[in-house]
Amino acid sequence: MPLLIRQAKSTQDINECVELYARISKEHIIPFSIRKSEKALREMVIRKKFFRIGEVEGRIRSWILADVVSHLHIEEPILQQLYYASDLTGIMAAKSVRYLHEELLYHAETLGVSLVVSQGSCYDEENVMARILEKYGWQRAGHTAVKFAEAAGGN
């Protein structure tokens, strides 16, 4: 079963992504509003923020959202993953992390942003996502993975 990485095509895609996040969230720890989430994600898509979907057999199984941000301690803006959600397991989960982050790196290169930061998910208590990215050349510190985008002059 192949994993297709694509952009959102419709409001239904956005709603399905929010539903996926709702299924994996721990609402008893971090409150979650489907209505507010759908509205916020729609706004991010309208504002052309980085948003990609991983689809398997016609179903949305993973997604990533990122934006260019500034940090107090870094001179240049960075492309930072804001949300990542997936209900995949095993090899397919690892492929999703890899391919969605490859798209993230490509996007950073097209923007001329040199540094990409992925802070995993608060639900990934074993830092699996950061460890997967480390296998593909990212630097890892705990739950955070960092990589310089090629075209922007990084390594």
Contact map, one row per residue, 1 for C-alpha under 8 A:
11100000000000000000000000000000000000000000000000000001100000000000000000000000000000000000000000000000000000000000000000000000000000000000000000000000000
11110000000000000000000000000000000000000000000000000001100000000000000000000000000000000000000000000000000000000000000000000000000000000000000000000000000
11111000000000000000000000000000000000000000000000000111100000000000000000000000000000000001001100000000000000000000000000000000000000000000000000000000000
01111100000000000000000000000000000000000000000000001111000000000000000000000000000000000000000000000000000000000000000000000000000000000000000000000000000
00111110000000000000000000000000000000000000000000011110000000000000000000000000000000000000000000110000000000000000000000000000000000000000000000000000000
00011111000000000000000000000000000000000000000000011110000000000000000000000000000000000000000000000000000000000000000000000000000000000000000000000000000
00001111100000000000000000000000000000000000000000111000000000000000000000000000000000000000000000000000000000000000000000000000000000000000000000000000000
00000111110011000000000000000000000000000000000000111000000000000000000000000000000000000000000000000000000000000000000000000000000000000000000000000000000
00000011111010000000000000000000000000000000000000000000000000000000000000000000000000000000000000000000000000000000000000000000000000000000000000000000000
00000001111111000000000000000000000000000000000000000000000000000000000000000000000000000000000000000000000000000000000000000000000000000000000000000000000
00000000111111100000000000000000000000000100000000000000000000000000000000000000000000000000000000000000000000000000000000000000000000000000000000000000000
00000000011111110000000000000000000000000000000000000000000000000000000000000000000000000000000000000000000000000000000000000000000000000000000000000000000
00000001111111111000000000000000000000000000000000000000000100000000000000000000000000000000000000000000000000000000000000000000000000000000000000000000000
00000001011111111100000000000000000001001100000000000000000000000000000000000000000000000000000000000000000000000000000000000000000000000000000000000000000
00000000001111111110000000000000000001000000000000000000000000000000000000000000000000000000000000000000000000000000000000000000000000000000000000000000000
00000000000111111111000000000000000000000000000000000000000100000000000000000000000000000000000000000000000000000000000000000000000000000000000000000000000
00000000000011111111100000000000000000000000000000000000000101100000000000000000000010000000000000000000000000000000000000000000000000000000000000000000000
00000000000001111111110000000000010011000000000000000000000000000000000000000000000000000000000000000000000000000000000000000000000000000000000000000000000
00000000000000111111111000000000010000000000000000000000000000000000000000000000000000000000000000000000000000000000000000000000000000000000000000000000000
00000000000000011111111100000000000000000000000000000000000111000000000000000000000011100000000000000000000000000000000000000000000000000000000000000000000
00000000000000001111111110000000000000000000000000000000000000000000000000000000000011000000000000000000000000000000000000000000000000000000000000000000000
00000000000000000111111110000001010000000000000000000000000000000000000000000000000000000000000000000000000000000000000000000000000000000000000000000000000
00000000000000000011111110000000000000000000000000000000000000000000000000000000000000000000000000000000000000000000000000000000000000000000000000000000000
00000000000000000001111111000000000000000000000000000000000000000000000000000000000011100000000000000000000000000000000000000000000000000000000000000000000
00000000000000000000111111100101000000000000000000000000000000000000000000000000000000000000000000000000000000000000000000100000000000000000000000000000000
00000000000000000000000111111110000000000000000000000000000000000000000000000000000000000000000000000000000000000000000000100000000000000000000000000000000
00000000000000000000000011111111000000000000000000000000000000000000000000000000000000000000000000000000000000000000000000000000000000000000000000000000000
00000000000000000000000001111110000000000000000000000000000000000000000000000000000000000000000000000000000000000000000000000000000000000000000000000000000
00000000000000000000000001111110000000000000000000000000000000000000000000000000000000000000000000000000000000000000000000000000000000000000000000000000000
00000000000000000000000011111111000000000000000000000000000000000000000000000000000000000000000000000000000000000000000000000000000000000000000000000000000
00000000000000000000000001111111100000000000000000000000000000000000000000000000000000000000000000000000000000000000000000000000000000000000000000000000000
00000000000000000000010010100111110010000000000000000000000000000000000000000000000000000000000000000000000000000000000000000000000000000000000000000000000
00000000000000000000000000000011111110000000000000000000000000000000000000000000000000000000000000000000000000000000000000000000000000000000000000000000000
00000000000000000110010000000001111111000000000000000000000000000000000000000000000000000000000000000000000000000000000000000000000000000000000000000000000
00000000000000000000000000000000111111100000000000000000000000000000000000000000000000000000000000000000000000000000000000000000000000000000000000000000000
00000000000000000000000000000000111111110000000000000000000000000000000000000000000000000000000000000000000000000000000000000000000000000000000000000000000
00000000000000000100000000000001111111111000000000000000000000000000000000000000000000000000000000000000000000000000000000000000000000000000000000000000000
00000000000001100100000000000000011111111100000000000000000000000000000000000000000000000000000000000000000000000000000000000000000000000000000000000000000
00000000000000000000000000000000001111111110000000000000000000000000000000000000000000000000000000000000000000000000000000000000000000000000000000000000000
00000000000000000000000000000000000111111111000000000000000000000000000000000000000000000000000000000000000000000000000000000000000000000000000000000000000
00000000000001000000000000000000000011111111100000000000000000000000000000000000000000000000000000000000000000000000000000000000000000000000000000000000000
00000000001001000000000000000000000001111111110000000000000000000000000000000000000000000000000000000000000000000000000000000000000000000000000000000000000
00000000000000000000000000000000000000111111111000000000000000000000000000000000000000000000000000000000000000000000000000000000000000000000000000000000000
00000000000000000000000000000000000000011111111110000000000000000000000000000000000000000000000000000000000000000000000000000000000000000000000000000000000
00000000000000000000000000000000000000001111111111100000000000000000000000000000000000000000000000000000000000000000000000000000000000000000000000000000000
00000000000000000000000000000000000000000111111110000000000000000000000000000000000000000000000000000000000000000000000000000000000000000000000000000000000
00000000000000000000000000000000000000000011111110000000000000000000000000000000000000000000000000000000000000000000000000000000000000000000000000000000000
00000000000000000000000000000000000000000001111111000000000000000000000000000000000000000000000000000000000000000000000000000000000000000000000000000000000
00000000000000000000000000000000000000000001111111100000000000001110000000000000000000000000000000000000000000000000000000000000000000000000000000000000000
00000000000000000000000000000000000000000000100111110000000000011110000000000000000000000000000000000001001000000000000000000000000000000000000000000000000
00000011000000000000000000000000000000000000100011111000000000111100000000000000000000000000000000000000000000000000000000000000000000000000000000000000000
00001111000000000000000000000000000000000000000001111100000000111000000000000000000000000000000000010010000000000000000000000000000000000000000000000000000
00011111000000000000000000000000000000000000000000111110000111110000000000000000000000000000000000010000000000000000000000000000000000000000000000000000000
00111100000000000000000000000000000000000000000000011111000111100000000000000000000000000000000100010000000000000000000000000000000000000000000000000000000
00111100000000000000000000000000000000000000000000001111111111000000000000000000000000000000000000000000000000000000000000000000000000000000000000000000000
11110000000000000000000000000000000000000000000000000111111110000000000000000000000000000000000000000000000000000000000000000000000000000000000000000000000
11100000000000000000000000000000000000000000000000000011111000000000000000000000000000000000000000000000000000000000000000000000000000000000000000000000000
00000000000000000000000000000000000000000000000000000011111100000000000000000000000000000000000000000000000000000000000000000000000000000000000000000000000
00000000000000000000000000000000000000000000000000000011111110000000000000000000000000000000000000000000000000000000000000000000000000000000000000000000000
00000000000010011001000000000000000000000000000000001111011111100000000000000000000000000000000000000000000000000000000000000000000000000000000000000000000
00000000000000000001000000000000000000000000000000001111001111100000000000000000000001110000000000000000000000000000000000000000000000000000000000000000000
00000000000000001001000000000000000000000000000000001110000111110000000000000000000111110000000100000000000000000000000000000000000000000000000000000000000
00000000000000001000000000000000000000000000000000111100000111111000000000000000001111000000000000010000000000000000000000000000000000000000000000000000000
00000000000000000000000000000000000000000000000001111000000001111100000000000000111110000000000000010000000000000000000000000000000000000000000000000000000
00000000000000000000000000000000000000000000000011110000000000111110000000000000111100000000000000000000000000000000000000000000000000000000000000000000000
00000000000000000000000000000000000000000000000011100000000000011111000000000011111000000000000000000001000000000000000000000000000000000000000000000000000
00000000000000000000000000000000000000000000000011000000000000001111100000000011110000000000000000000000000000000000000000000000000000000000000000000000000
00000000000000000000000000000000000000000000000000000000000000000111110000001111000000000000000000000000000000000000000000000000000000000000000000000000000
00000000000000000000000000000000000000000000000000000000000000000011111000001111000000000000000000000000000000000000000000000000000000000000000000000000000
00000000000000000000000000000000000000000000000000000000000000000001111101011100000000000000000000000000000000000000000000000000000000000000000000000000000
00000000000000000000000000000000000000000000000000000000000000000000111111101100000000000000000000000000000000000000000000000000000000000000000000000000000
00000000000000000000000000000000000000000000000000000000000000000000011111100000000000000000000000000000000000000000000000000000000000000000000000000000000
00000000000000000000000000000000000000000000000000000000000000000000001111100000000000000000000000000000000000000000000000000000000000000000000000000000000
00000000000000000000000000000000000000000000000000000000000000000000011111111000000000000000000000000000000000000000000000000000000000000000000000000000000
00000000000000000000000000000000000000000000000000000000000000000000001111111000000000000000000000000000000000000000000000000000000000000000000000000000000
00000000000000000000000000000000000000000000000000000000000000000000010001111100000000000000000000000000000000000000000000000000000000000000000000000000000
00000000000000000000000000000000000000000000000000000000000000000001111001111110000000000000000000000000000000001010000000000000000000000000000000000000000
00000000000000000000000000000000000000000000000000000000000000000001111000011111000000000000000000000000000000001111100000000000000000000000000000000000000
00000000000000000000000000000000000000000000000000000000000000000111100000001111100000000000000000000000000100001011100000000000000000000000000000000000000
00000000000000000000000000000000000000000000000000000000000000000111100000000111110000000000000000000000000000000001111000000000000000000000000000000000000
00000000000000000000000000000000000000000000000000000000000000011110000000000011111100000000000000000000000000000001111100000000000000000000000000000000000
00000000000000000000000000000000000000000000000000000000000000011110000000000001111100000000000000000000000000000000011000000000000000000000000000000000000
00000000000000000000000000000000000000000000000000000000000000111100000000000000111110000000000000000000000000000000000110000000000000000000000000000000000
00000000000000000000000000000000000000000000000000000000000001111000000000000000111111000000000000000000000000000000000110000000000000000000000000000000000
00000000000000001001100100000000000000000000000000000000000001110000000000000000001111100000000000000000000000000000000010000000000000000000000000000000000
00000000000000000001100100000000000000000000000000000000000011100000000000000000000111110000100000000000000000000000000000000000000000000000000000000000000
00000000000000000001000100000000000000000000000000000000000011000000000000000000000011111000100000000000000000000000000000000000000000000000000000000000000
00000000000000000000000000000000000000000000000000000000000011000000000000000000000001111101100000000000000000000000000000000000000000000000000000000000000
00000000000000000000000000000000000000000000000000000000000000000000000000000000000000111111110000000000000000000000000000000000000000000000000000000000000
00000000000000000000000000000000000000000000000000000000000000000000000000000000000000011111110000000000000000000000000000000000000000000000000000000000000
00000000000000000000000000000000000000000000000000000000000000000000000000000000000000001111111000000000000000000000000000000000000000000000000000000000000
00100000000000000000000000000000000000000000000000000000000000000000000000000000000000011111111100000000000000000000000000000000000000000000000000000000000
00000000000000000000000000000000000000000000000000000000000000000000000000000000000001111111111110000000000000000000000000000000000000000000000000000000000
00000000000000000000000000000000000000000000000000000000000000000000000000000000000000001111111111000000000000000000000000000000100100000000000000000000000
00100000000000000000000000000000000000000000000000000000000000000000000000000000000000000011111111100000000000000000000000000000000000000000000000000000000
00100000000000000000000000000000000000000000000000000100000001000000000000000000000000000001111111110000000000000000000000000000000000000000000000000000000
00000000000000000000000000000000000000000000000000000000000000000000000000000000000000000000111111111000000000000000000000000000100110000000000000000000000
00000000000000000000000000000000000000000000000000000000000000000000000000000000000000000000011111111100000000000000000000000000000110010000000000000000000
00001000000000000000000000000000000000000000000000000000000000000000000000000000000000000000001111111110000000000000000000000000000000000000000000000000000
00001000000000000000000000000000000000000000000000011100000000110000000000000000000000000000000111111111000000000000000000000000000000000000000000000000000
00000000000000000000000000000000000000000000000000000000000000000000000000000000000000000000000011111111100000000000000000000000000000000000000000000000000
00000000000000000000000000000000000000000000000000000000000000000000000000000000000000000000000001111111110000000000000000000000000000000000000000000000000
00000000000000000000000000000000000000000000000000010000000000000000000000000000000000000000000000111111111000000000000000000000000000000000000000000000000
00000000000000000000000000000000000000000000000001000000000000000100000000000000000000000000000000011111111100000001000000000000000000000000000000000000000
00000000000000000000000000000000000000000000000000000000000000000000000000000000000000000000000000001111111110000001000000000000000000000000000000001000000
00000000000000000000000000000000000000000000000000000000000000000000000000000000000000000000000000000111111111000000000000000000000000000000000000001000000
00000000000000000000000000000000000000000000000001000000000000000000000000000000000000000000000000000011111111100000000000000000000000000000000000000000000
00000000000000000000000000000000000000000000000000000000000000000000000000000010000000000000000000000001111111111111000000000000000000000000000000001001000
00000000000000000000000000000000000000000000000000000000000000000000000000000000000000000000000000000000111111111100000000000000000000000000000000001111000
00000000000000000000000000000000000000000000000000000000000000000000000000000000000000000000000000000000011111111000000000000000000000000000000000000010000
00000000000000000000000000000000000000000000000000000000000000000000000000000000000000000000000000000000001111111000000000000000000000000000000000000000000
00000000000000000000000000000000000000000000000000000000000000000000000000000000000000000000000000000000000111111100000000000000000000000000000000000011000
00000000000000000000000000000000000000000000000000000000000000000000000000001110000000000000000000000000000111111111000000000000000000000000000000001001000
00000000000000000000000000000000000000000000000000000000000000000000000000000100000000000000000000000000000110011111000000000000000000000000000000011111110
00000000000000000000000000000000000000000000000000000000000000000000000000001110000000000000000000000000000100001111100000000000000000000000000001111000010
00000000000000000000000000000000000000000000000000000000000000000000000000000111100000000000000000000001100100001111110000000000000000000000000001111000000
00000000000000000000000000000000000000000000000000000000000000000000000000000111100000000000000000000000000000000011111000000000000000000000000111100000000
00000000000000000000000000000000000000000000000000000000000000000000000000000001110000000000000000000000000000000001111100000000010000000000000111000000000
00000000000000000000000000000000000000000000000000000000000000000000000000000001110000000000000000000000000000000000111110000000010000000000001110000000000
00000000000000000000000000000000000000000000000000000000000000000000000000000000101100000000000000000000000000000000011111010010110000000000001110000000000
00000000000000000000000000000000000000000000000000000000000000000000000000000000001110000000000000000000000000000000001111110000000000000000001000000000000
00000000000000000000000000000000000000000000000000000000000000000000000000000000000000000000000000000000000000000000000111111000000000000000000000000000000
00000000000000000000000011000000000000000000000000000000000000000000000000000000000000000000000000000000000000000000000011111000000000000000000000000000000
00000000000000000000000000000000000000000000000000000000000000000000000000000000000000000000000000000000000000000000000111111111100000000000000000000000000
00000000000000000000000000000000000000000000000000000000000000000000000000000000000000000000000000000000000000000000000001111111000000000000000000000000000
00000000000000000000000000000000000000000000000000000000000000000000000000000000000000000000000000000000000000000000000000011111000000000000000000000000000
00000000000000000000000000000000000000000000000000000000000000000000000000000000000000000000000000000000000000000000000100011111111000000000011000000000000
00000000000000000000000000000000000000000000000000000000000000000000000000000000000000000000000000000000000000000000000000011111111100000000000000000000000
00000000000000000000000000000000000000000000000000000000000000000000000000000000000000000000010010000000000000000000000100010011111110000000001000000000000
00000000000000000000000000000000000000000000000000000000000000000000000000000000000000000000000000000000000000000000011100000011111111000001011110000000000
00000000000000000000000000000000000000000000000000000000000000000000000000000000000000000000000000000000000000000000000000000011111111100001000000000000000
00000000000000000000000000000000000000000000000000000000000000000000000000000000000000000000010011000000000000000000000000000001111111110000000000000000000
00000000000000000000000000000000000000000000000000000000000000000000000000000000000000000000000011000000000000000000000000000000111111111111000010000000000
00000000000000000000000000000000000000000000000000000000000000000000000000000000000000000000000000000000000000000000000000000000011111111111000010000000000
00000000000000000000000000000000000000000000000000000000000000000000000000000000000000000000000000000000000000000000000000000000001111111100000000000000000
00000000000000000000000000000000000000000000000000000000000000000000000000000000000000000000000001000000000000000000000000000000000111111100000000000000000
00000000000000000000000000000000000000000000000000000000000000000000000000000000000000000000000000000000000000000000000000000000000011111110000000100000000
00000000000000000000000000000000000000000000000000000000000000000000000000000000000000000000000000000000000000000000000000000000000011111111000011100000000
00000000000000000000000000000000000000000000000000000000000000000000000000000000000000000000000000000000000000000000000000000000000011001111100011100000000
00000000000000000000000000000000000000000000000000000000000000000000000000000000000000000000000000000000000000000000000000000000011011000111111111000000000
00000000000000000000000000000000000000000000000000000000000000000000000000000000000000000000000000000000000000000000000000000000000000000011111110000000000
00000000000000000000000000000000000000000000000000000000000000000000000000000000000000000000000000000000000000000000000000000010010000000001111110000000000
00000000000000000000000000000000000000000000000000000000000000000000000000000000000000000000000000000000000000000000001110000010110000000001111110000000000
00000000000000000000000000000000000000000000000000000000000000000000000000000000000000000000000000000000000000000000111100000000010000000001111111000000000
00000000000000000000000000000000000000000000000000000000000000000000000000000000000000000000000000000000000000000000111100000000010011000111111111100000000
00000000000000000000000000000000000000000000000000000000000000000000000000000000000000000000000000000000000000000011110000000000000000000111000111110000000
00000000000000000000000000000000000000000000000000000000000000000000000000000000000000000000000000000000000000000011100000000000000000001110000011111000011
00000000000000000000000000000000000000000000000000000000000000000000000000000000000000000000000000000000000000000111000000000000000000000000000001111101111
00000000000000000000000000000000000000000000000000000000000000000000000000000000000000000000000000000000110110001111000000000000000000000000000000111111111
00000000000000000000000000000000000000000000000000000000000000000000000000000000000000000000000000000000000010000100000000000000000000000000000000011111111
00000000000000000000000000000000000000000000000000000000000000000000000000000000000000000000000000000000000011010100000000000000000000000000000000001111110
00000000000000000000000000000000000000000000000000000000000000000000000000000000000000000000000000000000000110011100000000000000000000000000000000011111110
00000000000000000000000000000000000000000000000000000000000000000000000000000000000000000000000000000000000000000100000000000000000000000000000000011111111
00000000000000000000000000000000000000000000000000000000000000000000000000000000000000000000000000000000000000000110000000000000000000000000000000111111111
00000000000000000000000000000000000000000000000000000000000000000000000000000000000000000000000000000000000000000000000000000000000000000000000000111100111
